[in-house]
Amino acid sequence: TLRLICTTTTAVQKKNVGASGPEKYTEAFIKKQIEEFNLGKRHLANMMGEDPETFTQEDIDRAIAYLFPSGLFDEQARPVMKHPNEVFPEQRKIQWGEDGRPFNFLFYTGKQSYYSLMHETYEKLLNVQKHQDQLIAQDLPLQKEKRNLAGSRWLTKIELEEMLLEKVSDDDYSRFIQLLQKLVALPCADIEEKYIQKFSKEVPVQLQKVVIEPLQYDERGVAFSTGEGKRKTARATAVVYDNGTGKITVNGIDILHYFPVLQDREQLLFPFQFLGRIGKHDTVCTVSGGGRSAQAGAMRLATAKALRSFVTEKEVEFMRQAGLLTVDPRVKERKKPGQEGPRRKFTWKKR
Amino acid sequence: DDKLLTEPLRHPDFFNVKELFTLKDLFDARVHLGHKKGCRHRFMEPYIFGCRLDQDIIDLDQTMQHLQLALNFTAHVAYRGGIILFVSRKRQFCHLVESTARACGEYAHTRYWQGGLLTNAHIQFGPGVRLPDLLIFLSTLNNVFEPHVAIRDAAKMNIPTVGVVDTNCNPCLISYPIPGNDDSPAAVELYCKLFRMTIIRAKDKRRHSEAMEELR
């Protein structure tokens, strides 16, 4: 054509990231890849001695793992045979027809899908306003059903990019979200509910309420409950029985023999003392790992958790505020190079 | 095929665009209203009829002539299957201009103009792009009241331009300027209607002529 004033050769062409640049893979190339993949699948099935017709993707994965065993750590670095549509990223095909006329009417803006989306959304906004005007002219009341905004969120920028198949900048994304919010804010927005739902997602309500297990009853009819606790490297499980005398057994040994030190026994008794139930419960515990103090702390947490089932919700709240139900996060800090310990530095010598 | 292309060029007004508008239509759509005397551009003085209470009034007789020439030109371009690009940077009329372009089957650009769209097209769009054959400006100024970059770029790329020039615009590089108001909604709606009707008329005529040729 006569108008090509500034032409460049393909070698000099720089990939303009984000724009509808030259196609990375032509349609013919991808078609050829699909044919080769199908042929390869049949060959593979033949090699493994299975039926080529009913050879699924899982069979392919297994066959490849068998024929090319790889000790590589990264799963994505191992040999893989997948359908070309999954391997090559989805991209837009050539935007114009044979006579050179582009398909989309906003092609010459550069960001055709984003701007056509904005155009459509603005059109919906105008529709809603027109509908509102009609209702006002007829003196009818405007609908006031409030949409539940708490359980939904708008699409993220990355999701929008995937939807439009082109890069969207932060400014453009925020403008689009503002337009959607403007649309939703109008009273008669229910007309375009279906359109808005395309861009909103449900947020699963996170229920983080801790479930207190109910009391269980053993063969003799005595109520009991279990709890688990940990502290540093020690792990403990405690079973607290009702109608007891206040005996505590650890790993089959009485606490007087297991914990010679008074401080550890005090730690064990603290939950009962706090609730005022010292002589009323029997406890059987198993504990492993850690040291003397750590095991005591782990067992204290385990008994406190077990006692939750015997006690009212208010007292559970008191226990939580006293710190009986919180896992102690302190662990041994690592030693750093260039220092003697976690914090201690080497002796400083002046010369 | 040759006859199809040369036949319209023999008549001065092959598509009869004169009947689409009258002076009264232009007056009712407030096309004659310009900006204040202080905003006047020096090169627009030939097109101004006078000044009333500091507001410039555009000469509608000259507007009629220019409008007829411009519409005739767009009709010829559309008849030959050229790509027409509507450009306007007025936010009020962005949606209207885009809908007009869509209705005609042509293209629009009412958003931020990226620097190398016309001059760097082969890198921005890909090799083998076809550039627009005509640019129609519904407003020659951009949001900072400076001449739109597309006027200069189209002149660089040898693309003819048709543009509505207001009293504060520079009509220099535009091939077919139309002196007139570009701020009132009534005026812009009138322009959109006129362009839409000419382009549709031209395309229909082309299809009609091709069908007649095939019948023979």
Interface residues (C-beta under 8 A of the other chain):
Chain A: L2 R3 L4 I5 C6 T7 T8 T10 Q13 K14 N16 A19 S20 G21 P22 E23 I94 Q95 W96 D99 G100 R101 P102 F105 L106 F107 Y108 T109 G110 K111 Y115 H119 Y122 E123 L126
Chain B: G81 I83 L85 H95 E98 S99 A101 R102 G105 E106 Y107 A108 H109 R111 Q114 L117 T119 N120 H122 I123 Q124 F125 G126 P127 G128 V129 R130 L131 P132 K156 M157 N158 I159
